């Protein structure tokens, strides 16, 4: 991968719906050349998928935040299934350490958060942080020198 590939990644990360022509204009390539580079990055696994960044607060999920969980080791596979099946859990990361799971959540209100935390208690102890604002949730990939 060269600098141009990194520039393409950053443009796609900012807006995955950017046209190939627009990307090409910004990096000095034709649209077919950009398309070929994107295809190669997908084949290599550098680009895993294209997605939409949803503001869940506009969808009646007024509380968002993070829950660290010390999942009992014997319950981790059940916990994974619970996380997949629970719509208010929007991300699940397995960690090393006593607190071995990090969850991102989006719920309607404190009552819904209380219900979620009660359900999580079956799998282990937790610590919850409610998000006030998000300063950023992704950064550009540094260009190689």
N, C-alpha and C positions, 0 to 999 in steps of 0.2 A: 504494500500500500504506500502511496506517495502523498504529498501535501494536498493534491487535488482530491484524492479520495477522502481525506479528512475534512476538507472544505465541504464536499458533498454531504458527508455525514452530518456536519453541523447545520447545514441548510435544511436537511430533511428532519433533523431533530427539532428545529424551530417550528417547522411546518411541513408535515409529511405530505401535504397536498400541493406543495409547490410544483409547478409544471417542470418537465424536463427542459423545456426551452429556457425558462427563467433560470434554472440552475446552471444550464450551459452558458447563458449570458454572463452569469456571475463568476464562473470559473474558467471561462475561455474555451469551452468545448461545444460541439454540436449536441443536439438532443439525443441522437442515436449513441454517441460516445458516452454520454451520461448514463443512458439506459444500460449499456453494456457494463459500465463500472458498478452500477447498483446491482445488477444481476450477479456479478462476480462476488460482491460483498455478501449478498444473500447466500450464495453457494458456500462461501467460506464460513458462514455463521456469524459474521460481524454484524449484519443486520438480521435480527431475529424475527421481527414483524413490524408492521406499521400499525399504529394505534391512535386513538383519540384520547385527549386529556380532558376529562369531564370535571366540571365544577359541581360537586355533589351538593354544595350549599344551595344551589339554584334548583335542586331537585328535592327539596324538603328534607335534606339531611343537614341540620343546623349545627351539629356537633361533629367535629372530626378530631382525630388524634391518634395516639400510639399506645399500645399496651405491650409491656414486657411481661413474659410469662415464664415461670420456672416449671416447665412441664415435667411431670413424672415420666422417667424414661420408658416405663412399661406401657404408658398411655400415648406415646408420641404418634404412633400410626393412627390411632383413633382421633387424636387431636387434629392431625392433618385433614382427615375426612370431615371433621366438624368445621374446620376453617373453610374448606372448599364449599361446604353446603350452607354456610351462614352468609347471607347477602350483605350484612353490615360489616363484614371483614373484607376489606378491599385489597389487602396484601398480607403475605405471610412469609417471613424470613426465618430460617433455622440458623441459630447462632451457636457459637462455642461459649461455654460458661454456665454458671448457675441459672441465669436468666437466658434460656436457650431458644426462645421464640420472640420475635418482634412482629407485632400485628399493627396494621393501619386500619382504622375503623371510620365509618361514617354512619351516624345515627340521627334520628329525628329530634330526640330530646333526651333529658337526663333519665327519664323512665326507661327508655329503650336502652340506654347505656347501662343502667343498673341491671336490666334483664340479661344483657350480653355478659357482663362481669359475673353474674350469678352462674351462668352456664359455663364460663371459663373456669370457675373455681373447682369444678369436677376434675379438671386436668392438672391443676397446680395453682400456686400462688401467683399473683400478678401485681404489677404497678402500672398505673394509668396516667397519661399526660394528655390533656386536652389542648388542641392546637388553637392558638390565638390568631396568628397569621402565618402564611407561608412566604418566606423571603425568596426562595427559589427551590425548585425540585429537580433541576437538571442544569448541567453546565455544558458549554462547548467542549469538545474533545481538543486538547492542545495539539497544534500542528507540529509535525516533526520538523527538526531543524535541518 
